[in-house]
Amino acid sequence: MYKIKLLVLLSVFVSLKSAAGTPVPDFEATQISEHIYVIFGPTDRPNPENLGFINNPAIIIGADSAIIIDPGSSLESGRMVLRQLKKLTDKPVTDVFISHIHGDHWLGSQAIREQYPNAKLYAHPEMIRKARESEAQFWVEILNTLTKGATDGTEAVIPEIPVSNGDSYKIAGLTIRVHIMPAVHSFTDAMYEIVEDSVMITGDNVTYKRMPRFDEGTFRGTIKMADKLLTQNFTSFVPGHGPSGDKKIVESFRKYVVTLYETVSQLYEEGMSDFEMKDKVVAKLADYQQWTGFQEQIGKHISLAILEAEKAAFE
């Protein structure tokens, strides 16, 4: 009987262990303004080495509580973010803002709710709708696949509070202002301005030193978004991936999108197909060939730009 009980206990232990994710090692938070710290993640795609942690979670410390924007891709990513928070303050997390639907940015919310069950979660209403319908589970599964099980145990904690363009939230003495533009990265995107620090957290509407995705967005909408950001006097921009900095980050990102889209549109009008124009487009983008994911994404970007140019021709 004793041996049977021992075998049962060992079986339960192994099952629990196999369902647990791999702890994400600590990434130190960097202070970028008076109230804001950012944990800059690796810029690779999710993989077994980075354990799925690839984004830039932001920690905002107010008078009596903390706010987190984009807490990462998994339960363990979110736990890592909270470890960094506790090195900075013992104030509780009361509010979490999500930039968009892609799970590498928000599935870490599970860890926030685990430790702070009353924390409020905010996102674009379309993000909330898509997550509830099917995309939450899609992202849970795809991240676990890409990391070969490193994100096991992650469950989607979907935001409940929809945000709108121009909304302002006064939290712990700080103002979080919402900026939404249509047709940018994913049609679910919200950017967050921390007014008192003059900092804009862009989500994947802007990336730096890492290729953006356009599978679900538009080039023209992205250019309009970048133009609008550049009219504002923000001291610092925090992109969804890559290092933060001043407006030069947005200018560099905009230059990539403009150069790509205008070059593809012109060559398409001249009758060239995507594979015929690729070398010419790549030559125009020499400054970006060292960005993470350039070789993997450039062919797809050209094809998507052709589709958008075709659509624009009939508008």
N, C-alpha and C positions, 0 to 999 in steps of 0.2 A: 504493500500500500504506500509506504514511504517513497519507494522508487517511482511509483506512478504519479504521485503528487509532484515529485521533483521534476519529472519529465513534462508534466503539464505546465509547471511554472517556467521551465526553460523554454517551452514552446511559446508561451505568452511573451516572455522577454524578447525572444528572437523576432516575433511578429511586430512588437512595438518598436524594436530597434530598426527593422527593415522599413517601417513606415515613417521613421524620423528623418528629417533632412540633415544635411551636413552643416554644422555651424560655420557662419561666414566670419573670417578673421577680421579684426578691428581695422577700420580705415579711419584715421584721425580726421576730426572736423576742423576745417579751416575757417577762421573768422574773416568775413569779407566786408563787414560794416558793423555799426555799433551793436545791433541786435541780432545779426544773422551769421550763422555758421553753415558751411556746405561740406558735405562728404562727397568728394569727387571720386566716382567709381571708374573702373577700367572702361575703355572705349570699345572693346571687342564685342562680338555677338555673345549671347549667353552660351556658356560651355562648361564642361566639368571642372576646368581650372578656376574660372572666376565664380563658379557656383551660382551663376545667374545674376550676380550683383554687378550692374553696369551703368546705373543712372547716377544722378546727382541729388540725393535727398538734402533738403534744406531744413535747418532747425532755427526757429525764430523765438527768442526768449523775451517775453514781455514782463510786465511788472509783477504778476503773480501766477503766470502760467506760461506754457510753451506751445508753439504751433509747429506742425511739421507739414512740409509740402513734398509729396512723392516719396513715401517711405521705402521704396525698393520693391524687389521682385518676388519675395517669398517671406514666409514666417521667419526664417533665420536672418534674412536681410533686415527685416524690421526690428528683430531683436538686437542686431548689431547697431542699428541706428539709435535705439534706446540706450544701449551701453555708452555710446558717445555723448548722448544727451546728459546722462547722469554724471559724466565727468565735468560737465559745465554747470549744472544746476540741479537742485532737488525739486524744482517746480514741476507740477504735473502737466501732462499733455491734455489739453482740452479740445483742440481743434486740429483737423487734418484736411488739407486741400489736395485734390488730385488734378493733374494737368490733362490727362486724356486716357483713352481706353486701353492702351497697350500695357500688358500686365507687368512688364519689367519696372514700371513706375509705381504701381499701387497695391500689388498683392501683399506687400509688407504691412498693410493696414491691419492684418490679422494680429500681428504682434502688439499693435497699439491697443486694440480692443482687449487683448489678453491681459494687459497690465492696467489699462485705463478704460474700463467698460463704459463709461459715460462720455467718452470723447465723441465729438461730432465730426462726421465725414461729409465733405462737400465735393461736388463735381458738376461738370456740364450736364444738363438734363439728357442729352443724347448719349453721353457716356453711361449714365445710370440705366437708361433704357436698354442699350446694347448689352451691358453686363448682365442685366436680369434675364434677357432673352436667351443668350447662349455664349456670349464672348468671354464671360468670366471663366467658365469651365474650360473653354478653348485655351485660354492663356495659362490656366493652371496646368493643363496637360502638355502644352507645347513647351513650356519652360522646364517641366520635369523631364520631358524627352530630350531636349537640347542639353541639359545638364547631366543626363544619365542618372537621374534619381536624386540629385543633390537637393532638390526642392521638395522632396517627399514630405507629406504632412501639411503642406500649404493648402488652405481653404480660402475661397474668395469672401472677403467681407466688403460688400458693395456699399458705396456711399448712399446716403439717404436724402441729403439736402441739395437740391439743384441750385446752381448759380446762374446769374444772368449778367450780360454785359453792363458794366457800370455799377454793379452792386458794391457796397462798401460794408465791411464788417469791422466793428470796433472790438478788439479783443486784447485784454491785458494792457491797455493803454496804447496799443498800436492799431494802425488801420491797414486792412488788407483790401485792396481794390481789384475787382475782377475786370479783365479785358478779354473779350471774345470777338474774333473775326471769323467769318464763314470761309469754308473751302481752303483751309491751310493744310495742316499735317494729316488730320484724320476726321475732320468734321465733328470731333468731340472735344476740341481743344479749348482750354481756359488758361490764360496767363494771369499771374498774380503779382501785383505791385505792392511792395511794402512801402507805404507812403513816407513815413518818417525817415527811412533810410535811403529813399530814392533808388530803390533796387527793383528790377523787373526779373521775375522768374518765368522763363518762357516755355518750359516744357520742350517738347520736340518741335515746336514751331521754329526754333533755332537750334542748330547744333554747331560745334566748333571742333575742328581736327577729327571729325568723324562724319562719314557720309550720312545724310538724312535719308529717310524712306519717303517715297511718294506714291506707294501702292494705293493709298486711300485718300490722298490729298490732291492739291493742284499746284502747278508752278505759278500760275498767274495770281492765285490767291495768296501764295507765299510771298510773292514780290510785293503785293499791296500791304501785307502785314509788316514786312521789313521796312517799307517806306514810312509807314505810320510810326513804327518804333523809333525810327531815326529822327522824327520830328520832336520827340520827347526828350527832356533833359534828365534822363536817368544816369545816375553815377556809375552803376554797374548792372551788367546783365548776367544772369545765370542760365546757361543753355541746358537743354535736357541731357546732353552728353558732351563731355569735353570741358576744358578749363573756362572759368568765367573771366570777365574783364569789362572794359568800357565799350563804347559803340563800335569800335573796330571789329569786334566779334560779329556784330550784326552786318556791318558793311562787307566783311569777308564772305559771310554766308550768302548775303544777297548777290554778291558778284558771281558766286558759283551758279546760283539758280538762274540769274539773268543770262549769263554767258551760255549756259547749257540750253536754255529754252529758245533764246534768239538764234543761236547757231543751228540748232536742230530745225527750227521753223524755216529758216532761210534755205537750208540744204534740202529739206523736204519739198519746198516750192520749186526747187531746181530739178526735182524728180529723183532724188537719191533715196534709197531704202536705208533701213537702220544699220545693216552691216556694212553698206557702202560708205556711210558717213562717219562711222565710228572713229577711224584714225584722225579725221579732221577735227572732230569734236574733242577727242582726248588731247590733241595738240593745243587746242584753245584753253584747256583746263590744266596746264602744266603746274600751276601753283597748288593744285589740290590732289595731285597724284600720290602724295604721301599721307593723305588723310585715311584713317582706318576705314576699310571697306570699299575703297575706290574701285579696285579691280572687280569686286563682286557686284557692285551696284551700277557702274556706269552704263553697261549694256541695257539694263532694265530702265534706267532713267531716260535713255535715248528713246526706247520704245514707248514709254509713257508720254514723253514730250511730243512724239509724233501723234499719238492719239489725241492729246489735248489740242495740238495745232489743227488737226483735222476738225475737231469739234468747234474750235474758234472760227474756222473758215465759214461755217454755216450759221453763225450767230448774227 
